[in-house]
Amino acid sequence: MNILLLGATGSTGRHVLDFALTSGDNVTALARRPEALDDLKGRVTVIAGDATSPGDLAGAMRGQDAVIAALGRRKSLRADDLFTRAAKAVVHAAGQTGVTRLVWMSSFGVGDTIRDASLAQRILYRTLLRGLYRNKEASERIIRESGLDWTIVYPTALTDGPATGNYRAADRIRMKGYPRISRADVADFLLKAARDDAWIRRHAVITG
C-alpha cells in the first residue's frame, strides 16, 4: 500500500513505520521534525509539514491509499486542540485529494468507550485526562461526520513492551483493573485495520 503516516516520529508511529516497511509498503511521513527520521533516508518519503495544516496534508496525501494517524501529545496532559485541528485538516485534504481511507488512533475511555471502563480507569479519565479526552472526542465527531472510510482505534494504557500479537480487538470490551497494551501491538493493529475493509466505519477497542 501507499500509506501516509501522521505522527511517525512518536513512539507508536515509529512502530507503524517500521512494520509498514517490513511489509513492503510505500510510506510517506509528514513530520514537523523530519530530521528525526534521518536514519530512514532512502526508505521513506519524508515531507516537512504540520498535520494540522490542510495545505501540508493535501500535498502529502496525493497518491496515497490510506492515511494512518498516530498523533499524540507525548507526556503532556493538554490537548491544545491538536486532535480537532488535525481532524479538520485531514477531512479538508481528503476532499481535495479523493483519499478516503483513514485509520485514526484515539484512546480507550474517550466518548462512549468509557461505559466499559473499570473504576480505576474512570477515575483517571475523568480527572487527569479529562481535557485531553474532551478534545479527542470532538475530533472523532468531525471524522464520523466526514463521509470518509474511517476506523477509530481505542487502545488501553500504552507500554513500551515488544510486539506480542496476543491482543484483543472488538467493538466493545469490558475492562477490569487497568489493562495495558504495547505500542508495538497497537501499531500492528493500525496497519491491519488499514488493509481490512471489515473495519471501515467502525471503531475498535484493543487491549492486551
N, C-alpha and C positions, 0 to 999 in steps of 0.2 A: 504494500500500500504506500501511497504518498501521504505522509502524516505531518500536519503542523502541530507542534508541541508548544504549549504555553506553560511557563514555569519550569523550563528544562534545567535551570541552574539550582533549583531547590532539591531537597533530599529525595522526595518522591519522584519528581520529574526526571532526575538523573537516572533513576532506576528504569523509568519508562523508556528513556533514550537508549540506555544500554540494551534492554530487552528487544526494542524495536530493531536496533542494528543487528543483533544476533539473529533475528527472524528474517533479515534481508529487506526490511522496509527502507524506503527513502524518507529521511527525516529532515524537516526544516524546523529550526528552533528560533523563535522570536524572543530576544533577550535584551534586557536593559544593560546587562554586563556581558557582552559577547566574549570578552577575554576569559571569562570563567570556563569557556568551552574550547580553549585553545588546544587542549590535548586531543581533540577530535577533528582537527583540521584535515580536510580531505575526505572525511567520512560523513560529515553532517553539514548541511547548508545552514549557516548561522547568519541571521539578519538582526542588526541592531535596531531595537524598537521597543515600544511600550504596548503591553496587552490591553491597555485602556484607551489606546488611540485607534479610532476606526480606520484612519488612513494607513497606519503602520500594519494593522491587521489585514486590510484588503490587499495590500501589496504582497504580504507573506502567504495569504490564503489561496491565491490563484493557482489552479492546477492541483490542489490537494483533494484527496479522497475523504479525509476526516480531520477534524480538529480534536485534540485531546488537551484539556485544560487541567493542569495540576497546580493551580495557583495557591499560594498560602502566604501567611503573614509571619512565617518563621516563629519566633518566640513572642511576638507582640500579641497583646490581647485587644488591640484596637484595630478595627477594620479599615478605618479611613476611607470608607466607601469603595475599597478595591474591587469587591466582587460585583457590586451593582454597576460600577463603571466599566468593568471588563465585560459583563454580560451584555450591556447596551452596545459596546463596541463590536463584540462578536456578532451579534444579531445584525447590526448595520452592515458590517463587512460581508456577512453571508449573503445579504440581499444584493450586494454589488457583484459578488463573485459566483453565486449559484451553488456554493458548497453548503450542503445541508446536514451532514453528519457531525454531531457534536457529543463528545463524552466529557462530562463536567464533574470534577471531584468536589464534593462537599464534605460534611462531617455528620456522623450519627448524632442525633439529638436536635438537628435542625428541622424546623417545620413539624409535620405530623409524625416524624420518626420518634419524637420524644415520648409518644404514647407507649412505646415498648421498652423504654429505658428503665434501668433499675433505680432504686432510691439514691444510691451513691452517684450515679450518672446525672440524675435530675438536679441534685444539689449543685453540682459543678456547672451544668449547662445554664442554670437559672441565676447563677451568681457571677463567677469569674468570666464565663464565656458568653454572657448574655448579649452584649453589644456586638460581638463578632458574629454570633449566630443570627442575630436580627438582620444584619446586612447580607449574610449568606441566604437567608430565607427570601429576602426581597429580590436578590439576583435570580433565584430559581423561578420566581413568578414571571420575571422577564423572559426567561428561557422557555418555560412551558407555554407561554402565550405567543411565542415567536413563529410557530409553524415549522420549526426545524425538526430534524430527526434526532432528538436529544436522548441521552441517557444520563441520569444524575446518580452518582455513586456516593454512598454514605458509609465510609469506614469508621469503625470504632477507634479507640485511642491508638495512636501510631507508635511503633517502636522502630529501632534501627536494626532489628534482627534480620537474618537471612531469609531468602525466599524458601518457603516450605511446600507450596502448592496445596497445603492442607488448611483450607479455609472454607467458610460457608458464605454463600451469596443467595439472597432471596428478597422478595418484595417486603417481607416483614420477618424480623427475628426478635423474639422476646429475650431480653437480656437479664443476666444475673450477675451481681457484683460489678466489676469494672473490667470487662473483656478488652483485649487488645488484638492488634494485627500488625504485622511488619509492613513497612513502607514498600518493601520489595514485593510482597504478596498483593498489595494494593495496585502497584504498577502492573503486575501480571494481569490482574482483572481488568484494568483500564484498557489495556491492549486487546484482550479477548472480547470485551464488550464492543470495541470499535469495529471488530470483524463480524460480530454476531447480530444479525437483524432481529433476533428474538428479543433483544433488549431495547429496541427502538421505542421511544416514548414511554419508557418505564423507568422507575428508579430501583436501585439495587442497594440493599444493606449488606455489608460484608464485614466479617469478623473472624478471628482465628478460632 
